[in-house]
Amino acid sequence: MTFKPSSFRPASARWLFAALLACVTGCPSNEPRPPGPEPLPEKPQLAGRAVLPADTFAEGPASGEFSGTNKNGVQVPFATQPVQGFSAMADNRDGSFLVMSDNGYGTIENSADYHLRVYTVRPDFKSKAGGSGTLTVEKFFELRDPDKKIPFAITNHFTAERILTGADFDIESMQRTQDGTFWFGDEFGPFLLHTDATGKLLEAPIPLPDFENEGLQLRSPQNPFSEEASALRVMNAVRAHARAHGNHRTPVFAPLYALIDDGNAATGVPSRLAPPAGSGVAASTSDIFNVGSLHSAGYPVVVWTVNTAAEMQGLLALEVDGIISDRPDLLLQAVRGFDANGDGTPGDYLDADGLIDPAKFDAQGHRGGRDLRPENTLPAMEVALDYLMTTLETDTGITSDGVPVLDHDPSIEAAKCRRADGGSYTAADQVLVKDLTAAELQSRFICDLLLSGRPEQKNDRALSPVSVAFAAEKGLPDAYTKPTLQQLFDFVKFYVQYYKSGAGQSHPDAAKRVKNAERVRFNIETKLNPRAEFAARTIAPGPFADAVAKVILDNGLAERADIQSFDWRSLLHVQEKYPSIRTVYLVGDYPVYADRSIAGSDDGTNLQPEGDHTTPWLGGLPWPYRSTAPGSTFRVSGSGGFEGMALTPDGKKLLPLLEKPLKGGKERTLLIHEFDIESRRYTGVKYEYVLEEKGTNIGDFILFDDTHGLIIERDNFERDQAVHKAIYEVKLGEAGKPVSKRLVVDLMKIADPDGITTASEDSLGLGETFSFPFLTIEDVVVFDSRRIGVINDNNYPFSAGRREGKAEDTEFILLDLDQELGKL
């Protein structure tokens, strides 16, 4: 159902509701309500219940695209924003309540299109005396960061409002302070977030210090100040930017293969762990990009540059979407021999014709076939086509007359090219591509020199018959004349005709070569370096991207040609101006050393910051360069951050509670940290909360006086498997020691003597013995010393705690307790 604002209809239940409503506008938020006249019940019992249907939606953009397949009878994605997943609540004292939605669909990967919101809801509790049992949603506000307080990439990074999503933070707790501002507890950091009454962030997220390890922070694996969690964040930002400009083709993530999280297999590169002395570069792990995580978020992963059979096999096993290689011969062999489904029969990535199926795998010839022919030449492209690569990968430079040419370096490299007239050409003579016209470049240079260390590289024209024939037909000086991008496109068409009806039609692989070349794709790089010392060697990123995109569009190849770059400024420009073209985000780490004389000092590609600033390559997106696990161990478990957060009655301190034990910490022991609001500092005071034997997590933590509070504790099951769902009263005692606790209510065994619910065969836990058999129960509020309210987090659409196979509703229940609070 779609909610509509409506007036609150007071329930006319017995004295419970009378007392409640008499006080909603007159009782301070931290004082207990007046006691009722009736004696305490013999055991906790249900006094009221209001239900918000699972299929309740609010205005907003489409959501749930990355949440997976349909679940519990719910079809995804959604046209608007679902109203679901309440993880904190606050009493407005007017019969309405604020309820905070959490990160959306359960993970950082699948929640980039879920807006973080606080809704106002108004219950009309069903009770013994009546009431409709409905929970009406009236309005909401969204968390946002228009003042750019957040120092890391967020999904809506490039927008003005910068609305926060479930891929930015996993907010699980909320408190409203006396000044009307809000504090939210996040799990991804874990962080504290401070907003005004409208949800606008007022300051940067506040991290949690690790008091056991001076100078470090307690971080979760999703912490944005680590490289491990940053690929997802920057890709979310560029995808949102693309879509905002009408480009709905998902950008590709293309990292150096050595940076892939490979479980320390053969694809790791130890050199990143041990930079040379004097380099000024920190040691860090190479394993920072997880293929499964990126896939869950919807991103293809194509790695470069992989040139051994063993490494290819290892990466295929990691299920990368594509490999860029200097050795198309080896890559073809590896793909043909790969058994993707493990049934013992290789060839799962091949189509009926024995060609690599581009819908299943992208085999790219790097600079054509760099290890087999001189790079970025027509013969290099020819050999990649001969080995049936699905994509021709190439670099481009822009000449003085604005023509894109196949070229890796800003200058005509003396190691790769020679003068056509036979004159001397050395490194000292090198000229920039941007200073030559295309005609000058092609008439003066032939780029057929062989590079040392590449024994398979050959420049024998007899090995490249199509290139020789094409050069002759087009009047090029040589088959190894540096081609323009237009000539590359023309060459592929010529290659098709050569094997379809020309001199190559009798070749045994002619039919395969024709079919493959007819559909071959192009991955075209804008070769720029934005670092200050190098930037002047090429034209600016916008005009560079314009020149490449124009040739693509003029040839009608938007569906077959991608534009890739290490300089993300050019890719953002493509997304804005040419929405029909897909973008590929290259990532590498080739740092400039502080001492340039040290062997291995490179050009900074592309994560290394310039000076004290963020890297200039990423188009304004921050990157936590070489901040990785060895220097910042993730002691907070995933989904183990600030699930609960109490506010002291004087409004001066917050007490955020971690949901799970720290890694390496005491077993079944959770930490409560004290945060002083005025000084914006953690005081170092900690308390321990010890879970029961069957408890795995907490769901909420609040205080109702200076030392007493409530904590929801649960197991990790739902429906018939759920055993431990309980609320405990706790008392803060000596700092550093476990808090005292006693059971207040077992949420699996609640009496319903007034018949508020009716037993049902298809709905668990209704009737005389009422229960809350939900996976997550994350909201509790105290009305007075004998009455509390509880709300479940329904994890829409994934949880089905009450009805098997049916997404669970949100239920707000009122409970009469059998013991007064505050007596512990």
Secondary structure, 3 states (H helix, E strand, C coil): CECCCCCCCCCCCCHHHHHHHHHCCCCCCCCCECCCCCCCCCCCEEEEEEEECCCCEECCCCECCCCCCCECCECCCECCEECCCEEEEEECCCCCEEEEECCCCCCCCCCCCCECEEEEEEEECEECCECCCEEEEEEEEECECCCCCCCCCCCCCCCCCCECECCCCCEEEEEECCCCCEEEEECCCCEEEEECCCCEECCCCEECECCCCCCCECCCCCCCCCHHHHHHHHHHHHHHHHHHCCCCCCCEEEEEHHHECCCCCCCCCHHHHCCCCCCCCCCCCCCCECHHHHHHCCCCEEEECCCCHHHHHHHHHCCCCEEEECCHHHHHHHHHCCCCCCCCCCCCCECCCCCECCCCCEEEECCCCCCCCCCCCHHHHHHHHHCCCCEEEEEEEECCCCCEEECCCCECCCCCCEECCCCCCCHHHCCEHHHCCHHHHHHHEECCCCCCCCCCCCCCHHHCHHHHHHHHHHCCCCCCCCCEHHHHHHHHHHHHHHHHCCCCCCCCCHHHHHHHHHHCEEEEEECCCCCCCCHHHCCCHHHHHHHHHHHHHHCCCCCCEEEEECCHHHHHHHHHHCCCCCEEEEECEECCCCCCCCCCCCCCEECCCCCCCCCHHHCCCCCCCCCCHHHCCCCCCCCCCEEEEEECCCCCEEEEEECCCCCCCCCCEEEEEEEECCCCEEEEEEEEEECCCCCCEEEEEEECCCCEEEEEEECCCCHHHCCCEEEEEEECCCCCCECEEEEEEECCCEECCCCCCCCECCECCCCCEECCCCCEEEEEEEEECCEEEEEEECCCCCCCCCCCCCCCCEEEEEEECCCCCCCC
